[in-house]
Amino acid sequence: MPKLLERKSVIKVKKYLEYIDNSIKLIILDETARTAKDAASSLNKEVGAIVKSLLFKTKETNDYYLCLVSGDKYADT
């Protein structure tokens, strides 16, 4: 996990969060959180308390859409 926290993109996001609100506390999990179920289990929460981020790109215009979905819901194109 330490190498993940040293990645340029992770550092960039961390610095941005500190810039907009330095009271934001990052939670670093000891276990993987590849799924909403994994994240909920690691945090001892219900799956519905987890937010999944899904990124879609259109073929025609190359626009991007970021969808935030409750961990207990499914999204489909």
C-alpha positions, 0 to 999 in steps of 0.5 A, a space after each residue: 500500500 505505501 507505494 500507492 500513496 507515493 504515486 504522483 496522481 494520489 499525491 496530487 489529489 491529496 494536495 487538492 483536498 487539503 487545499 479546498 478543505 484541510 479538515 478532510 481526513 483520508 482513510 487508508 485501508 489495510 485491505 483491498 477495496 476493489 469492490 463496494 463490498 470490500 470497501 464496506 467490509 473494511 470500514 464495517 459499514 453497509 454496502 449502501 454507505 459506499 459510493 462507486 464512481 463510474 466513468 463513461 466516455 461517449 464515442 461521438 463527442 469524446 465527452 466524459 460522464 462521471 456517475 456516482 452510484 450507491 454501492 448497493 445499486 447497479 448501473 447499466 449503459 
